[in-house]
Amino acid sequence: MDTAFFESSDNKLVDSMLFEEKGIFAEGVTSGELKSKLANGNYFLEQGKMIITIEKKNS
């Protein structure tokens, strides 16, 4: 598990959380899934930037 800090596109700190990361880093492909008790998400590389989408689970 990693600890990560995410910022939204308007540069506001969203949260910190522990998550499980499963990804592909081969043959020019960078993408994967993020899973935690609080949220799930995905990430991928686009035009040299890492794009991360996270959706909080309903509590």
SULKA-V278646 format. One line per field, one symbol per residue. ss: DSSP state (H for helix, E for strand, C for the rest). phi: phi as a letter, one per 20 degrees, with the letter a starting at -180 (. if undefined). Layout:
ss->???
phi->???
This chain:
ss->CEEEEEECCCCCEEEEEEEEEEEEEECCEEEEEEECCCEEEEEEEECCEEEEEEEECCC
phi->.ddcdddffemefeacbebedcbdcblmdcardccbfebcacbaeclmdedcdccfffe
